[in-house]
Amino acid sequence: MAKIEIGRLDMKIENGAGHEHRVRPIALRAASIFSASLNDRLGNFAKRPHPLRIGRLTAKPLSVDLGTMTDDQAANAISSAWLETLSLRLRSEP
């Protein structure tokens, strides 16, 4: 099984007034979904002969409407963006 360690996770939120209390639960849920999805989405990552250290990754900006989305919908969107970013980076590694 692949091991991933995230040293620091930064999220920039714009126009989130009134939803501040939802940010932490959404971020925690997104991390949980991301972790659970790693082997499904990136199965070959676990088969590498040696550990791969990836520096900073920056996902593309993501528009999430907290006024109309549930926490789970927002977390799934965020997790998908992270998985896509990691997947693109891994595809470019030798």
N, C-alpha and C positions, 0 to 999 in steps of 0.2 A: 504494500500500500504506500502511496506517495505521502511524504511528509512535507508540510508547508508551514513555514513560520512567517508571520507578518509582524515586522518590527514596529511599524507605525501605520496607521490608517487615517488619512485626512479626508474629510468630506466638506465641500463648500456648498452652503445652502443659501439660496437667494429667495426672497419673497416667501419666507416660511413663517411669517408672523401668525401667531395663534396656534401653531402646530409644534412649537418648540418641545413640548412634552412627548411628542411622538418620535423624535429623531433618534434617541438612544435605542428604544425598542426596535425601530426599523433597522438601524445599523446592526444590532445584535442578530436579528433574524436574517438579514442579508448575509452576514458572515456564516451563520449556521447553514443556510441554503448553499452558499458557495462551497463550504467544506464538504457537505454531503454530495455535491454534484461533481467534485473534482475527478473522481475515478470514472464516473459515467462519461463525462465530456472529454476528459484528457487521459484516457486509459494508458496510452503509450508513455506518458510522463513517468509513471511508476516503474516502467521497464528499463529506464536508463541505467547503464552500467555503473555510473558514478553520480554523486549528487550534483545538482545544478544550482548555482547561486545566481539569482536574478536580482539586479539592483532595483532601482526605482521604476515603478510602473505607474503610468497615468492613464486612466480610462478617459474616453471621450466624454464631454459634458452630456448629462442626461437630464431630460425634462421629466419631472415627476410632479403631478398635480395633487398635492396633499389634500386639497379641497374636495376632490372627487374620488381619490383612490384609497383603498384600505391599506393598513400597514403591510399586510402580506403582499398585496399587489406592488406596492412601492419596493418592498424588500426583494421580491422576485426580479423586478426590473433592474435594481442596483446589482444584484448578484449576477444576472446575465451580462451586464456591462463588464463586470470584473472578470468573469469567465472568458468572455470574448477577448479582452485585453491580454490576459495571460496566455490564451490559446494562440493568439497572433505572435506573441513573443516566443513561445516555445517552438512554433513552426519555423522561426528564423534562426534558431539555435542549431549548431552542428550536431 
